[in-house]
Amino acid sequence: MKTIIIANDENIDDIVRLRVNMQIEDWKFTLNKDFSIYSDQFYEITKNYIKEHLNKSLYFALMYLNGKPIAMCGIEELAELPQITVCTESNGRHGCIVSVYTKPEYRCKGYQQETIRYLLDFAKKECFNDITLTTNTPDAAHIYEKVGFKKISSKYFLGI
């Protein structure tokens, strides 16, 4: 049986386990380095962060298949000064898609697309004005375009 939920405190460990796996997988691919030796420390740091922010400024959709977590994606709320172009109480409510992950054995089955759509429906109900994301992965970009995202610009970054 497949279910998708908006996570609550009872789901924190599932989110953290998926995120640890995601980070180890992503950085191994990107830097060709095994970061699994840091997994216990990263688990605790991530768990503390999620405990502090879950359902305050960070929201996760989780997909379960037969009771096991297989996919997740999150929205982190970005605070912004109100803009004159949006004169409503929800002025300035923006989000960024984060931590998009599906366990490898469940990929290419449409699960992530369903999970993202579920999270975006939640964001609409919660009066988010817009959602952004960043990706360098063509497979991921294809999924985001399928759910309605448009590539609008190049992103610039400065580390300080």
Secondary structure, DSSP 4 states (H G I P E B T S, - for coil): -EEEEE--GGGHHHHHHHHHHHHHHHHHHHHS---GGGHHHHHHHHHHHHHHHBTTTEEEEEEEETTEEEEEEEEEEEE----TT--STTTTEEEEEEEEEE-GGGTTSSHHHHHHHHHHHHHHHTT--EEE-----HHHHHHHHHTT------------
